[in-house]
Amino acid sequence: MVFDLVQNDTGSKLVIACVKRSDGQPVNLTGSTVTLKFRSGPSAVLTRAMTVTDATNGIAEYQFPTGELLADEFKAEVEVVDAGGKLLSSLAFIQHRVRPKLT
């Protein structure tokens, strides 16, 4: 996936839908912890908790605060730890282009 974001925007939100590869059905996130691991620009990998907004339909989101979106490539993966402690990681990287803010 490739999306366009703008450096230092705080209104940008990453919304993901966790689905089973085998049948496309949503992964029920009830009792799960969802984590976003990402690198924006030359920064180290950051780990942030995502908010589950619709557990039954596998929807989670992350709102970017000031300073996390840096101009360059943004690459991320999502990890879900279910209520039983099993880890499920995204199969493909989530990739964005973050353009610099015009000054």
N, C-alpha and C positions, 0 to 999 in steps of 0.2 A: 504494500500500500504506500502511496506517496501523496502527501497533502502539503499545502503551503501554509506556513505560519509566519508571523512577524516577530522579530526580536523584541523582547521585553513586554509583549502584550500580556495583560493579566486577565483578559476576557476569553482567552483561548482555553478550550476544554477538550480533553481526550476522552471519548466515549467508546467503550469496547463492548462487543457482544461475544460472550464465550459460547461456542457451539461445538458439538461433537463432530469430528471429522467423518465418522462412519455414516451418520445419517442427517447431519445438519440440524439436529435438535438442540435446543439450548441446554447448557450445563446449569443445573440448579445450584445457585451460589449460597443457599441458606446455610448459615453456620461456617461459611468459608472466609478466608482472608485472601484478598487480592492485592498483589504488589506490582508496581510498575518499576522496572529497572531501565534507566536510560542514560544516554550521553548526548549532551547538546553542545555542539562546538568542540573545543579542545578540553572540556571539563572531564573530570573523573566520572566514573559511573555513579549515578545517584539512585537511591532506592527510596521509593515513596509509597505510602499506603494509598490504595484507591478506595473510593466510596462505592459500596454496592447500592445501586439505586432501584433495581428490580431483580431480586434474587431468583424468582421463578423463571424469568426469561434470560438470565445470565448476563445482565447489564451492570457494568461498573464504569466509574468515571474518575477523572483527575483534573482538577483546576490548577493551572500553572500560576504560581505567585511571581512577583517581580524578581527578575534576575535569573530565572531558570531557562528561558528560551534565548539561546545565543545564536547569532547569525552563523550558519553553516548547516551541516547535516545533523539531523536528529535521528537517533537509532534507539529502539526500545524493544523490550520483551515484557510479557505479562506472566506472572506466576500466580497460580491459584493453589492454596492449601485447603483441602476440604475439611469438613468436620471430623473426619476420621484420621486426619494427618497426612493424607496422600497428596503429593505434589504433581501438578499439571502445569507445564510451561507451554507458551505459544510456540508453534512450529516454525513460523516465519517471523523475521524481524518486522517491526512496524517502523517505517521510514518516512521522514518528513524533510522538506526543504524549509529552512528558516531564513527568510530574507532579512537583510539589515533594515532598520528603521531609517526613514529619510530624515535628515536633520537640516 
